[in-house]
Amino acid sequence: MRRAAVAIAAGAMAVSLAACGSAKESGDNADSTGSAKKGNDIKVGLLLPENATARYEKFDRPLIEKKVKELTDNKGEVVYANAKQDASTQNQQVDTMVTNKVDVLIVDAVDSKAIAGSVKKAKDAGIPVVAYDRLAEGPIDAYTSFDNVTVGKTQGEALLKALGDKAKDGQIVMMNGSSTDPNAAQFKKGAHEVLDGKVKVGREYDTKEWKPENANSNMEGAISALGKDKIVGVYSANDGMAGGIITALKAAGIADIPVTGQDAELAGVQRIVTGEQYMSVYKPYPQEADVAAEMAVALAQGKSLDSIAKDKVDSPTTKAVPSVLVPVVSLTKDNIKDTVIKDGIYTVNEICAGKYKAACDKIGLK
């Protein structure tokens, strides 16, 4: 796992360096100062979907703001809004940013379909749109995220490894994400590709709005339907839901069964340390955020994305969208040091604070 983490770090550096160069060099219309349609005095609209998941306010927003400043000699401005899981609110936020004449939008959609009309409004107003983390529908200009099918496969492979021989006899519960999030469908697809035929899925849910309380309620229903002695593991699509699931398992007296996760939230990492949660998927947010900022600045300045985005992705409404897909790592108690600590996401002191110190000492996390 150390080699994998190092390889990804090297890949992240390569992408970042290439993209940084492109922000200065790409575009036939660029003049000697590096500006094209616009110079460095640009306004970037940033729309994030919710604030219940820790990553958006802790990582995505500040990382994108920092990179935009870096790429524009501190002249670029980021105008921020959070939809708090409300698609209608997010559509209104796009309208406001169009009215305020931002130069480019970075949009992480609450609902990938519902945002399509607003994306078109932005395009009609001459404002390019970068789909961030989730593949929004409508005429988007660029997209960056993680390889979401691979995320699901990574979770499924980890769950099978944790189950071992128990996979043959028991049943698992699958707690997928929200049906309005296209990423959730891709996570589910990847997980099923690994799990189908190797373990029986006793109950499966699409969890409304990704909310931990909804995952908790669904898990209670699964325990009631299947019986607590029949469940050998739980596929949870993210860490927030894993928290709700583990609460339900504890209440039913179920312990020592593997539960997956995603996002490497601090609470999730701490549960991995104590053994309550088996794994999470660590997604290097700095790389994703940097790429989004690089795309946005280039588009605002009228430059080509050719040297930033080497891949193409099709959405349901737009073909061959210039894209960058960032690799991921399976995070377990064995590689915490080589992932979230090494990359500066958390310190040992943050993870091992208070009641977690003894568990950290036990696994050598000091």
WOVEN-V524807 format. One record per backbone hydrogen bond with DSSP energy under -0.5 kcal/mol. NH is the residue of the N-H (numbers start at 0). CO is the residue of the C=O. E is the energy in kcal/mol with one decimal. If there is no record, write none. Layout:
nh->{NH	NH}
co->{CO	CO}
e->{E	E}
This chain:
nh->{4	5	6	7	8	9	10	11	12	13	14	15	16	17	18	19	20	21	22	23	23	24	25	29	30	33	35	36	41	43	43	44	44	45	46	46	47	47	55	57	58	59	60	62	63	64	65	66	67	68	69	70	71	71	72	73	74	76	78	78	79	80	82	84	85	86	89	90	91	92	93	94	95	96	97	98	99	100	101	102	103	104	105	106	106	107	108	111	114	115	118	119	120	121	122	123	124	125	126	127	127	129	130	130	131	131	132	132	133	135	136	139	140	141	142	143	144	146	147	150	151	152	153	154	155	156	157	158	159	160	161	162	163	165	166	167	168	169	170	171	172	173	174	174	175	175	180	181	183	184	185	186	187	188	189	190	191	192	193	193	194	195	197	198	199	201	201	202	204	206	206	207	209	210	213	214	215	216	217	218	219	220	221	222	223	224	225	226	229	230	231	231	232	233	234	235	236	238	241	242	243	244	245	246	247	248	249	250	251	252	253	254	257	259	262	268	269	270	271	272	273	274	275	276	277	278	279	281	281	282	283	283	284	286	287	288	289	290	291	292	293	294	295	296	297	298	299	300	301	302	307	308	309	310	312	314	320	321	322	323	325	325	328	330	330	331	334	338	338	340	341	342	343	344	345	350	351	352	355	356	359	360	361	362	363	364	365}
co->{0	1	2	3	4	5	6	7	8	9	10	11	12	13	14	15	16	17	18	19	20	20	21	26	34	30	37	300	39	41	76	42	103	78	44	105	45	80	52	53	54	54	55	58	59	60	61	62	63	64	65	66	67	68	69	68	71	41	43	76	77	45	47	48	82	84	85	86	87	88	89	90	91	92	93	94	95	97	96	42	42	127	44	104	129	46	106	179	110	112	114	115	116	117	118	119	120	122	121	102	125	104	128	141	106	129	130	143	131	133	111	137	128	128	321	130	323	325	145	146	147	148	149	150	151	152	153	154	155	156	157	158	159	162	163	164	165	165	229	199	232	202	172	234	173	204	177	179	180	180	181	182	183	184	185	186	187	188	189	190	190	191	194	194	169	171	199	171	173	175	204	205	206	207	210	210	211	212	213	214	215	216	217	218	219	220	221	222	226	226	170	229	170	257	172	233	174	261	237	238	239	240	241	242	243	244	245	246	247	249	248	252	231	233	280	264	265	266	267	268	269	270	270	270	258	258	330	279	328	280	281	326	282	283	283	284	285	286	287	288	289	290	291	292	293	294	295	296	298	297	304	304	307	322	320	317	312	140	310	142	144	323	281	279	328	329	331	334	335	335	336	338	340	339	339	346	347	349	352	353	355	356	357	358	360	359	363}
e->{-2.5	-2.5	-2.5	-2.4	-2.4	-2.5	-2.4	-2.9	-2.1	-2.2	-2.6	-2.6	-2.8	-2.5	-2.8	-2.7	-2.2	-1.9	-1.8	-0.8	-0.9	-2.2	-2.4	-1.3	-2.5	-2.0	-2.0	-1.3	-2.1	-0.5	-3.5	-0.6	-3.0	-3.1	-0.5	-2.9	-0.5	-2.1	-1.0	-1.9	-2.8	-1.8	-2.6	-2.5	-2.5	-2.5	-2.3	-2.2	-2.5	-2.0	-2.2	-2.5	-1.1	-0.5	-0.8	-3.2	-1.9	-2.9	-2.9	-0.6	-0.6	-2.0	-2.4	-3.5	-1.1	-0.6	-2.0	-2.1	-2.1	-2.1	-2.1	-2.1	-2.3	-2.1	-2.5	-2.5	-2.2	-1.3	-1.9	-2.8	-1.1	-2.3	-3.2	-0.5	-2.9	-2.8	-0.7	-1.5	-1.5	-1.5	-2.3	-2.0	-1.9	-2.2	-2.4	-3.0	-1.3	-2.0	-2.8	-0.7	-0.6	-3.3	-0.6	-3.1	-2.8	-0.6	-0.5	-3.1	-2.1	-1.4	-2.3	-2.3	-2.9	-1.2	-1.9	-2.0	-1.7	-1.3	-1.5	-1.8	-1.8	-2.2	-2.8	-2.2	-2.6	-3.0	-2.0	-2.3	-2.4	-2.2	-2.3	-2.2	-2.2	-1.9	-1.4	-1.6	-0.7	-2.3	-2.0	-2.6	-1.6	-2.7	-0.6	-3.8	-0.7	-2.7	-1.4	-0.6	-0.8	-1.0	-1.4	-2.8	-2.5	-2.2	-2.4	-2.5	-2.7	-2.0	-1.1	-0.5	-2.8	-2.3	-2.4	-1.4	-0.8	-2.3	-0.9	-1.0	-2.5	-1.5	-0.6	-0.6	-1.9	-1.8	-0.5	-2.0	-2.5	-2.0	-2.5	-2.5	-2.2	-1.9	-2.2	-2.6	-2.1	-2.2	-2.8	-2.3	-1.7	-0.5	-2.9	-0.6	-0.8	-2.5	-2.8	-0.8	-2.1	-2.4	-1.7	-2.0	-1.3	-2.7	-2.8	-1.7	-1.6	-2.4	-2.6	-2.0	-1.4	-1.5	-3.1	-0.6	-0.7	-1.8	-2.4	-2.8	-2.5	-1.9	-2.0	-2.1	-1.9	-1.0	-1.5	-1.4	-1.8	-1.3	-2.1	-0.6	-2.8	-0.6	-0.6	-0.6	-1.7	-0.8	-1.6	-3.0	-2.2	-2.3	-2.2	-2.3	-2.6	-2.7	-2.6	-2.7	-2.1	-2.6	-2.6	-1.8	-1.4	-3.2	-1.4	-2.9	-0.7	-1.7	-1.9	-3.2	-3.2	-0.6	-2.6	-1.7	-2.8	-0.5	-2.1	-3.1	-0.6	-0.6	-1.4	-0.5	-1.0	-1.8	-1.1	-2.5	-1.4	-2.0	-1.6	-2.0	-2.9	-0.8	-2.1	-1.7	-2.4	-2.7	-1.9	-1.3	-1.0	-3.0	-1.1}
